[in-house]
Protein backbone atom coordinates (compact mmCIF):
# COMPACT_ATOMS: atom_id res chain seq x y z
CA UNK A 1 0.00 0.00 0.00
CA UNK A 2 1.06 3.59 -0.63
CA UNK A 3 -0.18 6.44 1.51
CA UNK A 4 0.95 10.05 1.15
CA UNK A 5 0.20 12.77 3.71
CA UNK A 6 0.58 16.43 2.65
CA UNK A 7 3.61 15.44 0.64
CA UNK A 8 5.44 18.56 -0.51
CA UNK A 9 8.63 19.12 -2.46
CA UNK A 10 10.06 22.57 -2.97
CA UNK A 11 13.02 23.21 -5.26
CA UNK A 12 14.98 26.40 -4.93
CA UNK A 13 16.30 27.88 -8.14
CA UNK A 14 18.53 30.95 -8.35
CA UNK A 15 16.63 32.37 -11.32
CA UNK A 16 13.09 31.07 -10.80
CA UNK A 17 13.03 31.25 -7.00
CA UNK A 18 10.96 28.74 -5.04
CA UNK A 19 9.26 26.03 -7.10
CA UNK A 20 6.60 23.89 -5.42
CA UNK A 21 6.96 20.79 -7.60
CA UNK A 22 4.69 18.74 -5.32
CA UNK A 23 2.26 20.67 -3.14
CA UNK A 24 0.41 19.05 -0.22
CA UNK A 25 -0.35 15.85 -2.05
CA UNK A 26 -2.33 13.23 -0.16
CA UNK A 27 -3.66 9.98 -1.62
CA UNK A 28 -3.84 6.27 -0.97
CA UNK A 29 -3.09 3.36 -3.33
CA UNK A 30 -4.42 -0.02 -2.34
CA UNK A 31 -2.82 -3.40 -3.13
CA UNK A 32 -4.27 -5.08 -6.22
CA UNK A 33 -5.23 -1.73 -7.71
CA UNK A 34 -3.64 0.70 -10.15
CA UNK A 35 -3.45 4.36 -9.16
CA UNK A 36 -2.86 6.71 -12.07
CA UNK A 37 -1.27 10.14 -11.92
CA UNK A 38 -2.38 12.11 -14.95
CA UNK A 39 -0.67 15.39 -15.71
CA UNK A 40 1.03 17.47 -18.35
CA UNK A 41 4.74 18.12 -18.64
CA UNK A 42 6.08 19.70 -15.45
CA UNK A 43 2.89 18.93 -13.50
CA UNK A 44 4.88 17.19 -10.74
CA UNK A 45 4.26 13.51 -11.63
CA UNK A 46 7.93 12.50 -11.80
CA UNK A 47 8.85 14.41 -8.64
CA UNK A 48 5.97 12.79 -6.78
CA UNK A 49 7.04 9.31 -7.86
CA UNK A 50 10.70 10.06 -7.09
CA UNK A 51 9.61 11.05 -3.57
CA UNK A 52 7.82 7.72 -3.20
CA UNK A 53 10.89 5.88 -4.51
CA UNK A 54 13.03 7.85 -1.94
CA UNK A 55 15.25 9.17 -4.72
CA UNK A 56 14.22 12.62 -3.52
CA UNK A 57 13.46 13.65 0.07
CA UNK A 58 10.22 15.53 0.76
CA UNK A 59 10.45 19.12 2.00
CA UNK A 60 7.47 18.44 4.25
CA UNK A 61 4.79 15.84 4.70
CA UNK A 62 5.40 12.13 4.62
CA UNK A 63 4.49 8.94 2.83
CA UNK A 64 4.34 5.26 3.66
CA UNK A 65 5.27 2.76 0.97
CA UNK A 66 4.80 -0.96 1.65
CA UNK A 67 4.52 -0.16 5.34
CA UNK A 68 7.73 1.88 5.56
CA UNK A 69 8.21 5.64 5.98
CA UNK A 70 9.96 7.30 3.04
CA UNK A 71 11.76 9.80 5.28
CA UNK A 72 12.77 7.54 8.15
CA UNK A 73 13.27 4.19 6.34
CA UNK A 74 14.31 4.97 2.75
CA UNK A 75 16.41 1.83 2.29
CA UNK A 76 13.53 -0.41 3.42
CA UNK A 77 11.17 1.44 1.08
CA UNK A 78 13.54 0.85 -1.85
CA UNK A 79 13.78 -2.83 -0.98
CA UNK A 80 10.01 -3.07 -1.37
CA UNK A 81 9.48 -1.20 -4.63
CA UNK A 82 10.14 -1.71 -8.29
CA UNK A 83 10.71 1.67 -9.92
CA UNK A 84 10.59 2.09 -13.67
CA UNK A 85 10.83 5.46 -15.36
CA UNK A 86 12.21 7.14 -18.44
CA UNK A 87 15.16 8.19 -16.29
CA UNK A 88 16.07 4.66 -15.21
CA UNK A 89 18.38 3.65 -18.02
CA UNK A 90 20.43 0.46 -18.30
CA UNK A 91 24.16 -0.12 -17.94
CA UNK A 92 25.15 -0.41 -21.59
CA UNK A 93 28.32 -2.39 -20.98
CA UNK A 94 26.56 -5.14 -19.00
CA UNK A 95 24.56 -7.93 -20.59
CA UNK A 96 20.85 -8.26 -19.85
CA UNK A 97 21.55 -11.21 -17.51
CA UNK A 98 24.40 -9.43 -15.69
CA UNK A 99 22.28 -6.33 -15.15
CA UNK A 100 19.30 -8.18 -13.70
CA UNK A 101 21.63 -10.34 -11.57
CA UNK A 102 23.35 -7.21 -10.26
CA UNK A 103 20.12 -5.62 -9.10
CA UNK A 104 18.93 -8.93 -7.66
CA UNK A 105 22.10 -9.14 -5.59
CA UNK A 106 21.81 -5.48 -4.55
CA UNK A 107 18.37 -6.42 -3.21
CA UNK A 108 20.03 -9.09 -1.12
CA UNK A 109 18.81 -12.15 -3.02
CA UNK A 110 20.77 -15.32 -2.33
CA UNK A 111 22.18 -17.12 -5.39
CA UNK A 112 19.84 -20.11 -4.99
CA UNK A 113 16.85 -17.74 -5.08
CA UNK A 114 18.24 -15.42 -7.74
CA UNK A 115 19.01 -18.05 -10.42
CA UNK A 116 15.58 -19.70 -10.71
CA UNK A 117 13.80 -16.36 -10.41
CA UNK A 118 15.95 -14.87 -13.18
CA UNK A 119 15.34 -17.88 -15.44
CA UNK A 120 11.58 -17.69 -14.82
CA UNK A 121 11.49 -13.94 -15.49
CA UNK A 122 13.53 -14.21 -18.68
CA UNK A 123 11.24 -16.97 -19.93
CA UNK A 124 8.05 -15.10 -18.98
CA UNK A 125 9.24 -11.91 -20.69
CA UNK A 126 10.62 -13.83 -23.69
CA UNK A 127 14.13 -12.53 -23.10
CA UNK A 128 16.21 -15.70 -23.43
CA UNK A 129 17.24 -14.86 -26.97
CA UNK A 130 19.12 -11.74 -25.87
CA UNK A 131 19.99 -12.59 -22.27
CA UNK A 132 23.74 -12.47 -23.03
CA UNK A 133 23.57 -9.45 -25.32
CA UNK A 134 25.05 -6.18 -24.12
CA UNK A 135 22.35 -3.70 -23.15
CA UNK A 136 23.75 -0.98 -25.45
CA UNK A 137 23.18 -3.30 -28.42
CA UNK A 138 19.54 -4.03 -27.63
CA UNK A 139 16.47 -2.47 -29.29
CA UNK A 140 14.26 -0.07 -27.31
CA UNK A 141 11.66 -2.79 -26.75
CA UNK A 142 14.28 -5.26 -25.54
CA UNK A 143 15.72 -2.64 -23.20
CA UNK A 144 12.28 -2.02 -21.73
CA UNK A 145 11.93 -5.75 -21.05
CA UNK A 146 15.31 -5.73 -19.27
CA UNK A 147 14.12 -2.77 -17.18
CA UNK A 148 10.94 -4.64 -16.30
CA UNK A 149 12.97 -7.71 -15.29
CA UNK A 150 15.14 -5.43 -13.15
CA UNK A 151 12.14 -4.03 -11.32
CA UNK A 152 10.64 -7.49 -10.74
CA UNK A 153 13.69 -9.56 -9.80
CA UNK A 154 13.17 -9.01 -6.06
CA UNK A 155 9.39 -9.50 -6.39
CA UNK A 156 8.45 -6.18 -4.74
CA UNK A 157 4.92 -5.64 -3.39
CA UNK A 158 4.82 -2.05 -4.75
CA UNK A 159 5.43 -1.01 -8.36
CA UNK A 160 6.05 2.59 -9.40
CA UNK A 161 5.90 3.40 -13.11
CA UNK A 162 6.77 6.84 -14.43
CA UNK A 163 5.68 7.14 -18.06
CA UNK A 164 6.78 3.56 -18.78
CA UNK A 165 5.62 3.60 -22.41
CA UNK A 166 7.40 6.83 -23.31
CA UNK A 167 9.27 6.43 -26.59
CA UNK A 168 8.04 2.88 -27.23
CA UNK A 169 6.30 1.65 -30.37
CA UNK A 170 2.77 0.23 -30.28
CA UNK A 171 3.80 -3.38 -29.72
CA UNK A 172 6.28 -2.57 -26.96
CA UNK A 173 3.72 -0.26 -25.30
CA UNK A 174 1.10 -3.01 -25.35
CA UNK A 175 3.56 -5.39 -23.70
CA UNK A 176 4.22 -2.87 -20.93
CA UNK A 177 0.51 -2.25 -20.41
CA UNK A 178 -0.05 -6.02 -20.19
CA UNK A 179 2.76 -6.29 -17.68
CA UNK A 180 1.25 -3.54 -15.48
CA UNK A 181 -2.11 -5.35 -15.54
CA UNK A 182 -0.35 -8.54 -14.50
CA UNK A 183 1.18 -6.73 -11.53
CA UNK A 184 -2.32 -5.76 -10.41
CA UNK A 185 -3.52 -9.34 -10.93
CA UNK A 186 -0.71 -10.53 -8.66
CA UNK A 187 -1.95 -8.23 -5.90
CA UNK A 188 0.78 -5.61 -6.13
CA UNK A 189 0.18 -1.97 -5.35
CA UNK A 190 0.73 -0.07 -8.60
CA UNK A 191 1.16 3.65 -9.13
CA UNK A 192 1.46 4.79 -12.69
CA UNK A 193 2.01 8.19 -14.28
CA UNK A 194 1.40 9.23 -17.83
CA UNK A 195 -0.01 11.97 -20.02
CA UNK A 196 -1.47 9.40 -22.44
CA UNK A 197 -5.23 9.42 -21.80
CA UNK A 198 -5.93 6.05 -23.42
CA UNK A 199 -3.51 4.27 -21.10
CA UNK A 200 -5.14 5.91 -18.10
CA UNK A 201 -8.58 4.81 -19.26
CA UNK A 202 -7.43 1.26 -19.95
CA UNK A 203 -5.40 0.68 -16.82
CA UNK A 204 -6.26 2.75 -13.80
CA UNK A 205 -8.71 1.97 -11.04
CA UNK A 206 -8.20 5.43 -9.58
CA UNK A 207 -7.10 8.50 -11.50
CA UNK A 208 -5.62 11.61 -9.92
CA UNK A 209 -5.22 14.69 -12.11
CA UNK A 210 -2.14 16.59 -11.04
CA UNK A 211 -1.40 20.15 -12.07
CA UNK A 212 1.14 22.64 -10.68
CA UNK A 213 2.11 19.97 -8.14
CA UNK A 214 -1.39 19.71 -6.67
CA UNK A 215 -3.98 16.99 -7.07
CA UNK A 216 -6.95 18.80 -8.61
CA UNK A 217 -9.29 15.84 -9.00
CA UNK A 218 -9.29 12.22 -7.91
CA UNK A 219 -11.54 9.19 -8.34
CA UNK A 220 -12.42 6.30 -10.59
CA UNK A 221 -12.99 7.06 -14.27
CA UNK A 222 -16.75 6.65 -13.75
CA UNK A 223 -16.75 9.02 -10.82
CA UNK A 224 -14.75 11.65 -12.70
CA UNK A 225 -17.17 11.36 -15.64
CA UNK A 226 -20.09 11.94 -13.28
CA UNK A 227 -18.37 14.78 -11.46
CA UNK A 228 -17.53 16.69 -14.64
CA UNK A 229 -20.53 15.51 -16.65
CA UNK A 230 -18.23 14.51 -19.45
CA UNK A 231 -17.35 11.14 -20.98
CA UNK A 232 -14.00 11.92 -22.52
CA UNK A 233 -11.05 11.85 -20.12
CA UNK A 234 -9.15 14.35 -22.25
CA UNK A 235 -12.02 16.84 -21.91
CA UNK A 236 -12.14 16.23 -18.16
CA UNK A 237 -8.40 16.84 -17.94
CA UNK A 238 -8.62 20.08 -19.93
CA UNK A 239 -11.48 21.35 -17.75
CA UNK A 240 -9.54 20.62 -14.58
CA UNK A 241 -6.39 22.27 -15.87
CA UNK A 242 -8.20 25.33 -17.22
CA UNK A 243 -10.09 25.77 -13.95
CA UNK A 244 -6.79 26.00 -12.07
CA UNK A 245 -5.74 29.60 -11.41
CA UNK B 1 29.20 -1.07 6.67
CA UNK B 2 28.12 -3.92 4.39
CA UNK B 3 31.21 -5.44 2.76
CA UNK B 4 28.94 -7.56 0.58
CA UNK B 5 27.34 -4.49 -0.97
CA UNK B 6 30.70 -2.75 -1.35
CA UNK B 7 32.04 -5.84 -3.11
CA UNK B 8 28.98 -6.02 -5.39
CA UNK B 9 29.30 -2.38 -6.46
CA UNK B 10 33.09 -2.74 -6.81
CA UNK B 11 32.92 -5.84 -9.04
CA UNK B 12 30.19 -4.42 -11.25
CA UNK B 13 31.89 -1.05 -11.73
CA UNK B 14 35.25 -2.69 -12.44
CA UNK B 15 33.70 -5.08 -14.96
CA UNK B 16 31.98 -2.22 -16.74
CA UNK B 17 35.13 -0.11 -16.85
CA UNK B 18 37.30 -2.90 -18.17
CA UNK B 19 34.82 -3.38 -21.00
CA UNK B 20 35.26 0.22 -22.04
CA UNK B 21 37.88 0.85 -24.70
CA UNK B 22 38.52 4.35 -23.33
CA UNK B 23 39.52 2.91 -19.93
CA UNK B 24 41.97 0.55 -21.54
CA UNK B 25 43.45 3.43 -23.52
CA UNK B 26 43.86 5.71 -20.50
CA UNK B 27 45.01 2.96 -18.12
CA UNK B 28 47.08 0.63 -20.28
CA UNK B 29 47.79 1.98 -23.75
CA UNK B 30 48.94 5.48 -22.70
CA UNK B 31 51.05 4.77 -19.58
CA UNK B 32 52.26 1.28 -20.51
CA UNK B 33 52.83 1.57 -24.24
CA UNK B 34 52.73 5.19 -25.44
CA UNK B 35 54.73 6.84 -22.62
CA UNK B 36 57.67 4.37 -22.63
CA UNK B 37 57.67 4.34 -26.43
CA UNK B 38 57.81 8.12 -26.42
CA UNK B 39 60.54 8.11 -23.79
CA UNK B 40 62.73 5.52 -25.50
CA UNK B 41 61.90 6.87 -28.93
CA UNK B 42 62.82 10.44 -28.01
CA UNK B 43 65.99 9.41 -26.18
CA UNK B 44 67.24 7.14 -28.94
CA UNK B 45 66.34 9.67 -31.63
CA UNK B 46 68.12 12.42 -29.68
CA UNK B 47 71.18 10.17 -29.26
CA UNK B 48 71.22 9.25 -32.95
CA UNK B 49 70.75 12.85 -34.08
CA UNK B 50 73.46 13.99 -31.63
CA UNK B 51 75.87 11.39 -33.03
CA UNK B 52 75.05 12.43 -36.59
CA UNK B 53 75.64 16.11 -35.83
CA UNK B 54 78.96 15.31 -34.12
CA UNK B 55 80.10 13.61 -37.32
CA UNK B 56 79.22 16.61 -39.47
CA UNK B 57 82.14 18.98 -40.23
CA UNK B 58 81.36 22.48 -38.89
CA UNK B 59 81.77 25.51 -41.16
CA UNK B 60 84.04 28.01 -39.46
CA UNK B 61 85.37 31.45 -40.46
CA UNK B 62 88.70 32.99 -39.33
CA UNK B 63 88.74 36.77 -39.01
CA UNK B 64 92.15 38.43 -39.02
CA UNK B 65 95.30 36.35 -38.67
CA UNK B 66 96.96 37.55 -41.89
CA UNK B 67 100.03 38.56 -39.83
CA UNK B 68 99.99 35.34 -37.77
CA UNK B 69 101.06 32.60 -40.21
CA UNK B 70 102.03 30.07 -37.52
CA UNK B 71 98.61 30.00 -35.91
CA UNK B 72 96.88 30.16 -39.29
CA UNK B 73 98.88 27.19 -40.58
CA UNK B 74 98.07 25.20 -37.44
CA UNK B 75 94.38 26.09 -37.79
CA UNK B 76 94.23 25.28 -41.51
CA UNK B 77 95.92 21.95 -40.80
CA UNK B 78 92.86 20.93 -38.80
CA UNK B 79 90.65 18.81 -41.01
CA UNK B 80 87.83 18.82 -38.47
CA UNK B 81 86.62 22.20 -39.80
CA UNK B 82 85.49 23.47 -43.16
CA UNK B 83 87.08 26.89 -43.56
CA UNK B 84 84.92 29.63 -44.95
CA UNK B 85 86.41 32.87 -46.43
CA UNK B 86 86.13 35.82 -44.00
CA UNK B 87 83.17 38.15 -44.33
CA UNK B 88 82.19 41.30 -42.37
CA UNK B 89 78.63 39.87 -42.14
CA UNK B 90 79.81 36.94 -40.00
CA UNK B 91 77.36 37.59 -37.11
CA UNK B 92 74.35 37.28 -39.42
CA UNK B 93 75.84 34.25 -41.08
CA UNK B 94 76.12 32.55 -37.67
CA UNK B 95 72.61 33.65 -36.63
CA UNK B 96 71.21 32.36 -39.92
CA UNK B 97 73.07 29.07 -39.39
CA UNK B 98 74.97 29.55 -42.71
CA UNK B 99 78.19 29.02 -40.75
CA UNK B 100 78.58 27.46 -37.31
CA UNK B 101 81.21 29.65 -35.65
CA UNK B 102 83.90 32.26 -36.24
CA UNK B 103 87.21 33.04 -34.55
CA UNK B 104 88.94 36.43 -34.48
CA UNK B 105 92.72 36.62 -34.10
CA UNK B 106 93.93 40.05 -32.95
CA UNK B 107 96.50 41.90 -35.06
CA UNK B 108 100.03 40.64 -34.48
CA UNK B 109 98.81 37.61 -32.53
CA UNK B 110 101.81 35.36 -33.26
CA UNK B 111 104.24 38.18 -32.41
CA UNK B 112 102.38 39.00 -29.19
CA UNK B 113 102.50 35.35 -28.11
CA UNK B 114 106.19 35.18 -28.98
CA UNK B 115 106.88 38.36 -27.00
CA UNK B 116 104.83 37.19 -24.03
CA UNK B 117 102.30 39.99 -24.35
CA UNK B 118 98.64 39.48 -23.49
CA UNK B 119 96.38 38.80 -26.49
CA UNK B 120 92.74 37.82 -26.73
CA UNK B 121 91.26 35.35 -29.21
CA UNK B 122 87.49 35.82 -29.63
CA UNK B 123 85.21 32.94 -30.59
CA UNK B 124 81.75 33.78 -31.94
CA UNK B 125 78.90 31.27 -31.69
CA UNK B 126 75.12 30.93 -31.55
CA UNK B 127 74.45 30.18 -27.90
CA UNK B 128 72.17 27.23 -27.37
CA UNK B 129 72.47 26.04 -30.97
CA UNK B 130 73.88 22.53 -30.84
CA UNK B 131 76.08 22.55 -33.98
CA UNK B 132 77.42 26.04 -33.26
CA UNK B 133 78.25 25.13 -29.64
CA UNK B 134 80.12 22.02 -30.81
CA UNK B 135 82.16 24.10 -33.29
CA UNK B 136 82.94 26.73 -30.62
CA UNK B 137 84.00 24.00 -28.16
CA UNK B 138 86.39 22.48 -30.71
CA UNK B 139 87.91 25.90 -31.44
CA UNK B 140 88.30 26.63 -27.73
CA UNK B 141 89.95 23.24 -27.20
CA UNK B 142 92.41 23.98 -30.02
CA UNK B 143 93.44 27.32 -28.53
CA UNK B 144 93.62 25.92 -24.95
CA UNK B 145 96.01 23.13 -26.00
CA UNK B 146 98.04 25.65 -27.98
CA UNK B 147 98.24 27.94 -24.91
CA UNK B 148 99.27 24.99 -22.71
CA UNK B 149 102.06 24.19 -25.15
CA UNK B 150 103.31 27.81 -25.08
CA UNK B 151 103.26 27.75 -21.27
CA UNK B 152 105.21 24.49 -21.20
CA UNK B 153 107.72 25.92 -23.70
CA UNK B 154 108.26 29.07 -21.61
CA UNK B 155 108.74 27.05 -18.42
CA UNK B 156 111.27 24.88 -20.20
CA UNK B 157 113.12 27.99 -21.44
CA UNK B 158 113.46 29.16 -17.84
CA UNK B 159 114.37 25.64 -16.75
CA UNK B 160 111.35 25.47 -14.52
CA UNK B 161 109.32 22.28 -13.96
CA UNK B 162 105.81 22.01 -15.43
CA UNK B 163 104.54 21.19 -11.92
CA UNK B 164 105.24 24.80 -10.96
CA UNK B 165 101.82 25.77 -12.25
CA UNK B 166 100.02 22.87 -10.54
CA UNK B 167 101.19 22.87 -6.90
CA UNK B 168 98.49 20.32 -6.02
CA UNK B 169 95.84 18.19 -7.71
CA UNK B 170 92.13 18.17 -6.89
CA UNK B 171 90.27 14.87 -7.00
CA UNK B 172 86.58 14.32 -6.38
CA UNK B 173 85.48 10.92 -5.08
CA UNK B 174 81.91 9.70 -4.71
CA UNK B 175 81.30 8.03 -1.35
CA UNK B 176 77.60 7.29 -1.81
CA UNK B 177 76.52 3.79 -2.76
CA UNK B 178 75.28 3.23 -6.33
CA UNK B 179 71.75 2.79 -4.92
CA UNK B 180 71.94 6.19 -3.21
CA UNK B 181 73.39 7.92 -6.26
CA UNK B 182 70.78 6.34 -8.50
CA UNK B 183 68.04 7.01 -5.93
CA UNK B 184 68.98 10.68 -5.73
CA UNK B 185 68.70 11.08 -9.48
CA UNK B 186 65.62 8.91 -9.91
CA UNK B 187 64.07 10.46 -6.77
CA UNK B 188 63.75 13.70 -8.74
CA UNK B 189 61.54 12.13 -11.40
CA UNK B 190 60.02 8.96 -9.97
CA UNK B 191 57.59 10.54 -7.45
CA UNK B 192 56.51 12.97 -10.17
CA UNK B 193 55.77 10.11 -12.59
CA UNK B 194 53.90 8.13 -9.93
CA UNK B 195 51.83 11.18 -8.87
CA UNK B 196 50.88 12.07 -12.43
CA UNK B 197 50.06 8.46 -13.26
CA UNK B 198 47.95 8.08 -10.09
CA UNK B 199 45.95 11.09 -11.23
CA UNK B 200 45.80 10.07 -14.90
CA UNK B 201 44.60 6.58 -14.01
CA UNK B 202 41.87 7.93 -11.73
CA UNK B 203 40.43 10.65 -13.96
CA UNK B 204 38.47 8.66 -16.52
CA UNK B 205 36.98 6.04 -14.15
CA UNK B 206 35.96 8.73 -11.65
CA UNK B 207 34.08 10.87 -14.13
CA UNK B 208 32.67 7.89 -16.03
CA UNK B 209 31.12 6.46 -12.85
CA UNK B 210 29.64 9.77 -11.74
CA UNK B 211 29.03 12.41 -14.42
CA UNK B 212 28.95 9.60 -17.01
CA UNK B 213 26.20 7.81 -15.05
CA UNK B 214 24.19 11.01 -14.87
CA UNK B 215 24.61 11.53 -18.60
CA UNK B 216 23.61 7.96 -19.47
CA UNK B 217 20.62 8.01 -17.09
CA UNK B 218 21.78 5.07 -14.98
CA UNK B 219 22.23 7.13 -11.80
CA UNK B 220 18.50 7.04 -11.07
CA UNK B 221 18.45 3.29 -11.71
CA UNK B 222 21.26 2.82 -9.19
CA UNK B 223 19.59 5.09 -6.63
CA UNK B 224 16.49 2.83 -6.73
CA UNK B 225 18.47 0.00 -5.15
CA UNK B 226 18.19 -0.48 -1.39
CA UNK B 227 21.95 -0.15 -0.91
CA UNK B 228 22.99 2.81 1.27
CA UNK B 229 24.33 5.70 -0.79
CA UNK B 230 27.56 5.72 1.18
CA UNK B 231 28.18 2.12 0.09
CA UNK B 232 27.51 2.99 -3.54
CA UNK B 233 29.99 5.85 -3.56
CA UNK B 234 32.60 3.92 -1.56
CA UNK B 235 32.35 1.00 -3.98
CA UNK B 236 32.91 3.40 -6.85
CA UNK B 237 35.77 5.04 -4.95
CA UNK B 238 37.50 1.70 -4.50
CA UNK B 239 37.36 1.11 -8.24
CA UNK B 240 38.86 4.54 -8.93
CA UNK B 241 41.61 3.79 -6.40
CA UNK B 242 42.32 0.44 -8.04
CA UNK B 243 42.60 2.03 -11.45
CA UNK B 244 44.78 4.82 -10.10
CA UNK B 245 47.25 2.46 -8.40
CA UNK B 246 47.19 -0.02 -11.28
CA UNK B 247 48.03 2.74 -13.76
CA UNK B 248 50.89 3.99 -11.56
CA UNK B 249 52.32 0.48 -11.06
CA UNK B 250 51.97 -0.49 -14.72
CA UNK B 251 53.57 2.77 -15.71
CA UNK B 252 56.50 2.24 -13.32
CA UNK B 253 56.99 -1.26 -14.61
CA UNK B 254 56.89 -0.30 -18.27
CA UNK B 255 59.11 2.75 -17.77
CA UNK B 256 61.58 0.59 -15.83
CA UNK B 257 61.70 -1.93 -18.66
CA UNK B 258 62.07 0.90 -21.19
CA UNK B 259 64.93 2.40 -19.18
CA UNK B 260 66.74 -0.93 -19.04
CA UNK B 261 66.31 -1.42 -22.77
CA UNK B 262 67.57 2.10 -23.37
CA UNK B 263 70.64 1.48 -21.22
CA UNK B 264 71.34 -1.72 -23.09
CA UNK B 265 70.94 -0.30 -26.58
CA UNK B 266 72.51 3.13 -26.16
CA UNK B 267 74.89 2.63 -23.25
CA UNK B 268 75.19 4.62 -20.04
CA UNK B 269 75.95 8.09 -21.49
CA UNK B 270 72.62 8.21 -23.27
CA UNK B 271 70.71 7.41 -20.12
CA UNK B 272 71.99 10.05 -17.80
CA UNK B 273 75.75 10.02 -17.89
CA UNK B 274 77.78 7.43 -16.05
CA UNK B 275 75.41 7.45 -13.07
CA UNK B 276 74.32 4.02 -11.94
CA UNK B 277 70.54 4.12 -12.31
CA UNK B 278 69.89 1.46 -9.70
CA UNK B 279 66.73 1.52 -7.58
CA UNK B 280 66.54 0.09 -4.09
CA UNK B 281 63.36 -2.07 -4.11
CA UNK B 282 62.55 -1.28 -0.45
CA UNK B 283 62.70 2.48 -1.21
CA UNK B 284 60.42 1.97 -4.19
CA UNK B 285 57.96 0.08 -2.01
CA UNK B 286 58.09 2.85 0.61
CA UNK B 287 57.34 5.45 -2.09
CA UNK B 288 54.34 3.41 -3.23
CA UNK B 289 53.09 3.19 0.38
CA UNK B 290 53.38 6.99 0.63
CA UNK B 291 51.38 7.25 -2.59
CA UNK B 292 48.46 5.25 -1.19
CA UNK B 293 46.78 8.10 0.76
CA UNK B 294 47.51 10.43 -2.17
CA UNK B 295 45.75 8.03 -4.56
CA UNK B 296 42.78 7.89 -2.14
CA UNK B 297 42.81 11.69 -1.98
CA UNK B 298 42.75 11.89 -5.80
CA UNK B 299 39.99 9.27 -6.00
CA UNK B 300 37.77 11.13 -3.52
CA UNK B 301 38.44 14.54 -5.07
CA UNK B 302 37.79 13.30 -8.62
CA UNK B 303 34.61 11.51 -7.57
CA UNK B 304 33.41 14.71 -5.90
CA UNK B 305 34.12 16.71 -9.07
CA UNK B 306 32.41 14.07 -11.22
CA UNK B 307 29.38 14.01 -8.93
CA UNK B 308 29.04 17.76 -8.98
CA UNK B 309 29.28 17.89 -12.79
CA UNK B 310 26.20 17.53 -14.93
CA UNK B 311 28.05 15.85 -17.77
CA UNK B 312 31.43 14.37 -18.62
CA UNK B 313 32.16 17.47 -20.66
CA UNK B 314 31.60 19.70 -17.63
CA UNK B 315 33.72 17.38 -15.48
CA UNK B 316 36.55 17.58 -18.01
CA UNK B 317 36.45 21.36 -17.93
CA UNK B 318 36.93 21.26 -14.12
CA UNK B 319 39.75 18.74 -14.42
CA UNK B 320 42.00 20.86 -16.59
CA UNK B 321 42.78 23.39 -13.83
CA UNK B 322 43.08 20.48 -11.38
CA UNK B 323 45.86 19.01 -13.52
CA UNK B 324 47.80 22.28 -13.16
CA UNK B 325 47.15 22.30 -9.41
CA UNK B 326 48.69 18.81 -9.21
CA UNK B 327 51.51 19.15 -11.74
CA UNK B 328 52.94 22.40 -10.31
CA UNK B 329 53.67 21.11 -6.76
CA UNK B 330 54.92 17.82 -8.19
CA UNK B 331 57.40 19.76 -10.34
CA UNK B 332 58.34 22.22 -7.57
CA UNK B 333 59.51 19.25 -5.49
CA UNK B 334 62.12 18.42 -8.14
CA UNK B 335 63.67 21.90 -7.97
CA UNK B 336 67.06 22.10 -6.25
CA UNK B 337 66.94 23.66 -2.78
CA UNK B 338 63.35 22.71 -2.02
CA UNK B 339 63.63 20.47 1.05
CA UNK B 340 61.02 18.75 3.19
CA UNK B 341 60.12 20.67 6.37
CA UNK B 342 57.08 20.85 8.66
CA UNK B 343 55.10 23.50 6.73
CA UNK B 344 55.76 21.78 3.37
CA UNK B 345 54.88 18.40 4.91
CA UNK B 346 51.32 19.72 5.18
CA UNK B 347 50.97 20.79 1.53
CA UNK B 348 49.19 18.00 -0.36
CA UNK B 349 50.96 16.56 -3.44
CA UNK B 350 54.12 18.63 -2.81
CA UNK B 351 54.64 16.81 0.51
CA UNK B 352 54.40 13.35 -1.06
CA UNK B 353 56.65 14.37 -3.93
CA UNK B 354 59.31 15.66 -1.50
CA UNK B 355 58.95 12.62 0.76
CA UNK B 356 59.34 10.36 -2.25
CA UNK B 357 62.53 12.17 -3.20
CA UNK B 358 63.91 11.77 0.35
CA UNK B 359 63.05 8.10 0.50
CA UNK B 360 64.64 7.40 -2.88
CA UNK B 361 67.85 9.21 -1.91
CA UNK B 362 68.08 7.14 1.29
CA UNK B 363 68.17 10.20 3.57
CA UNK B 364 64.95 9.80 5.49
CA UNK B 365 63.69 12.15 8.21
CA UNK B 366 61.07 9.96 9.83
CA UNK B 367 59.48 12.88 11.69
CA UNK B 368 58.70 14.64 8.41
CA UNK B 369 57.64 11.42 6.69
CA UNK B 370 55.20 10.70 9.55
CA UNK B 371 53.70 14.20 9.23
CA UNK B 372 53.39 13.77 5.45
CA UNK B 373 51.69 10.39 5.80
CA UNK B 374 49.30 11.52 8.54
CA UNK B 375 48.38 14.76 6.79
CA UNK B 376 47.75 12.90 3.53
CA UNK B 377 45.57 10.37 5.39
CA UNK B 378 43.58 13.33 6.73
CA UNK B 379 43.19 14.88 3.25
CA UNK B 380 42.25 11.47 1.83
CA UNK B 381 39.56 10.98 4.49
CA UNK B 382 38.32 14.51 3.88
CA UNK B 383 38.03 14.08 0.11
CA UNK B 384 36.19 10.75 0.52
CA UNK B 385 33.86 12.34 3.10
CA UNK B 386 33.10 15.18 0.66
CA UNK B 387 32.35 12.66 -2.12
CA UNK B 388 30.03 10.68 0.18
CA UNK B 389 28.29 13.87 1.34
CA UNK B 390 27.79 15.02 -2.27
CA UNK B 391 26.37 11.63 -3.23
CA UNK B 392 23.71 12.08 -0.56
CA UNK B 393 22.70 15.53 -1.81
CA UNK B 394 19.88 15.47 -4.31
CA UNK B 395 20.67 19.05 -5.36
CA UNK B 396 23.99 17.67 -6.64
CA UNK B 397 22.72 14.39 -8.09
CA UNK B 398 19.85 16.07 -9.91
CA UNK B 399 21.63 19.33 -10.68
CA UNK B 400 20.19 20.97 -13.78
Interface residues (C-beta under 8 A of the other chain):
Chain A: X50 X53 X55 X56 X57 X75 X76 X78 X79 X81 X83 X85 X87 X88 X89 X90 X91 X92 X93 X94 X98 X102 X103 X105 X106 X107 X108 X150
Chain B: X5 X8 X9 X12 X15 X16 X19 X20 X216 X217 X218 X220 X221 X223 X224 X225 X226 X227 X228 X394 X398
